[in-house]
Amino acid sequence: MNVNIKKIITKINIKTFLVTFSYETRKGYYREQQRLIGVLDKEDPKKQFETWVSNCRTIFNAKILSIVEMKDLNRVIGI
């Protein structure tokens, strides 16, 4: 008798990434900045960054220069 038992997730891991990126302002100036982005286990930090950039009105032609995982800022949330 095969019985599949599914486990309920009791912990959520949130990883923190430091994203360094360059962009142009509306007036054409070049800038470089860094942002901390919190991402769940199975999500992609690049997609999360692109979603954030699409909501910023003054950032154009954003390009990711580097993505570094910050191991000391990772969190585990128990449900």
Steps between C-alpha positions, in 0.01 A plus 500: 500500500660823381400804698655831407537723802564865424681715751378844587773760484569636848800722421551763234856595406553858390831565327645849469696607193708812437434613143739748340353664192547790261230711340426826325280772643225671308739786418763257367743488794682173576473359854607189690326382816459201730179358645421221744227268372326235711397191303328174595673164441366422157490852354760656276661825625542622142124481435428670833741781406341544156157529664634766736663696215181498295324682787767775522412802289849653478710190417558421133726239330581324828772236474602261777874511565515239778281298736653385830320291763532647850520184714499689832167672419305185405194433718281202582138566593307227680130464432 
